[in-house]
Amino acid sequence: MTSRQTVRIAWGDCDAAGIVFFPRYFEWFDASTHALFDKAGLSFAKIRELYGGAAIPLVATRATFILPSTYGDDVAIDTAIVRWGRSSFDVHHRLLRGEELAVEGFETRVWTGRTVDNRLEGQPIPPEVMQLFTGGDKI
């Protein structure tokens, strides 16, 4: 499953050189991950409701910047989960400026639940959650 988000680069997204200030990409990638979960029928609110306060915190991220994006550009972000582990998963983002790859983003996230003392702790990803992203029905 892939989700596509579109973004029009605003003036406030750019740095003094007139190109997108790099932290903005990470903000868009985070929003794109949540949009992918929404598309699968598993919004953040539903995760918390169904799985007792579970969350999917980010534990590693990186990006490769290939082409700059500037004010007024329309970009598309294609997002997909590319690896499932026992309690972690990897997300790949491809930000396209027109047909050209401008930025690739990578995230590792962990499926977590709440402990008795309300701390987040890594837990096995429920099989039905993985199934949603590999062609299964909505929860």
C-alpha positions as CSV (number, residue, x, y, z in Angstrom):
1,M,0.0,0.0,0.0
2,T,1.2,3.5,-0.9
3,S,-0.2,6.8,0.1
4,R,0.3,10.0,-1.8
5,Q,0.3,13.5,-0.2
6,T,0.7,16.7,-2.2
7,V,2.3,19.8,-0.8
8,R,2.6,23.3,-2.3
9,I,5.8,24.9,-1.0
10,A,4.9,28.0,0.9
11,W,7.1,31.0,1.6
12,G,7.4,30.1,5.2
13,D,8.8,26.6,4.2
14,C,11.9,28.2,2.7
15,D,15.2,29.4,4.2
16,A,17.1,32.5,3.3
17,A,18.5,30.8,0.2
18,G,14.9,30.3,-1.0
19,I,14.9,26.6,-0.8
20,V,12.9,24.3,1.6
21,F,14.4,24.4,5.1
22,F,15.3,20.8,5.7
23,P,13.3,20.2,8.9
24,R,10.1,20.8,6.9
25,Y,10.7,17.6,5.0
26,F,10.8,15.6,8.2
27,E,7.5,17.3,9.3
28,W,5.9,16.3,6.0
29,F,7.3,12.7,6.2
30,D,5.8,12.3,9.7
31,A,2.4,13.6,8.4
32,S,2.7,11.3,5.4
33,T,3.2,8.2,7.7
34,H,0.1,9.1,9.6
35,A,-1.8,9.6,6.3
36,L,-0.7,6.1,5.3
37,F,-2.1,4.7,8.5
38,D,-5.3,6.7,7.9
39,K,-5.6,5.2,4.4
40,A,-5.3,1.7,5.9
41,G,-8.2,2.6,8.3
42,L,-6.0,2.9,11.3
43,S,-5.8,6.5,12.4
44,F,-3.7,7.4,15.4
45,A,-7.0,7.8,17.5
46,K,-8.1,4.3,16.4
47,I,-4.7,2.9,17.4
48,R,-5.1,4.3,20.8
49,E,-8.7,3.2,21.1
50,L,-8.1,-0.4,19.9
51,Y,-4.7,-1.0,21.4
52,G,-4.8,0.6,24.8
53,G,-2.7,3.7,24.3
54,A,-0.4,2.2,21.7
55,A,1.7,4.6,19.6
56,I,4.2,4.4,16.7
57,P,7.1,6.7,17.8
58,L,10.0,7.5,15.5
59,V,13.3,6.0,16.6
60,A,15.5,6.7,13.5
61,T,15.3,8.9,10.5
62,R,17.4,10.1,7.6
63,A,17.0,11.8,4.2
64,T,18.9,12.1,1.0
65,F,18.5,15.4,-0.7
66,I,18.8,15.2,-4.5
67,L,17.1,18.3,-5.9
68,P,16.0,21.5,-4.1
69,S,12.4,22.5,-3.9
70,T,11.5,26.2,-3.8
71,Y,8.6,28.5,-3.1
72,G,5.6,27.7,-5.3
73,D,6.6,24.2,-6.2
74,D,4.0,21.5,-6.0
75,V,5.5,18.3,-4.7
76,A,4.1,14.8,-4.1
77,I,5.2,12.5,-1.3
78,D,4.7,8.7,-1.9
79,T,4.9,6.8,1.4
80,A,5.0,3.0,2.0
81,I,6.1,0.6,4.7
82,V,8.9,-1.4,3.2
83,R,9.9,-3.7,6.1
84,W,8.0,-5.2,9.0
85,G,9.9,-6.5,12.1
86,R,8.6,-8.0,15.3
87,S,8.0,-4.6,16.9
88,S,9.5,-2.2,14.4
89,F,8.8,-1.2,10.8
90,D,10.6,0.9,8.2
91,V,8.9,3.6,6.1
92,H,10.1,4.9,2.8
93,H,9.1,8.4,1.5
94,R,9.8,9.5,-2.1
95,L,9.3,13.3,-2.6
96,L,8.8,14.1,-6.3
97,R,9.0,17.5,-7.9
98,G,7.1,16.8,-11.1
99,E,8.4,13.4,-12.2
100,E,11.8,13.9,-10.6
101,L,12.9,12.4,-7.3
102,A,13.9,15.4,-5.1
103,V,14.2,13.8,-1.7
104,E,14.1,10.3,-0.2
105,G,13.2,9.9,3.4
106,F,13.5,6.9,5.7
107,E,12.0,6.2,9.1
108,T,12.1,3.4,11.6
109,R,9.2,3.3,14.0
110,V,8.4,1.1,16.9
111,W,4.9,-0.3,17.8
112,T,4.6,0.5,21.5
113,G,2.1,0.0,24.3
114,R,1.7,1.4,27.8
115,T,3.3,-0.4,30.8
116,V,1.5,-0.5,34.2
117,D,3.4,2.7,35.2
118,N,2.3,4.4,31.9
119,R,5.6,4.2,30.1
120,L,5.8,3.4,26.4
121,E,7.4,0.0,25.7
122,G,8.1,-1.8,22.4
123,Q,5.6,-4.6,21.8
124,P,5.0,-7.1,18.9
125,I,3.0,-5.5,16.1
126,P,-0.4,-7.2,15.9
127,P,-0.7,-9.4,12.8
128,E,-4.0,-7.7,11.8
129,V,-2.2,-4.4,11.7
130,M,0.5,-5.7,9.3
131,Q,-2.3,-7.3,7.2
132,L,-3.9,-3.9,6.6
133,F,-0.9,-2.8,4.7
134,T,-0.4,-5.9,2.7
135,G,-3.9,-6.2,1.2
136,G,-6.1,-7.0,4.2
137,D,-9.5,-5.6,5.2
138,K,-9.9,-2.6,7.5
139,I,-10.1,-3.2,11.2
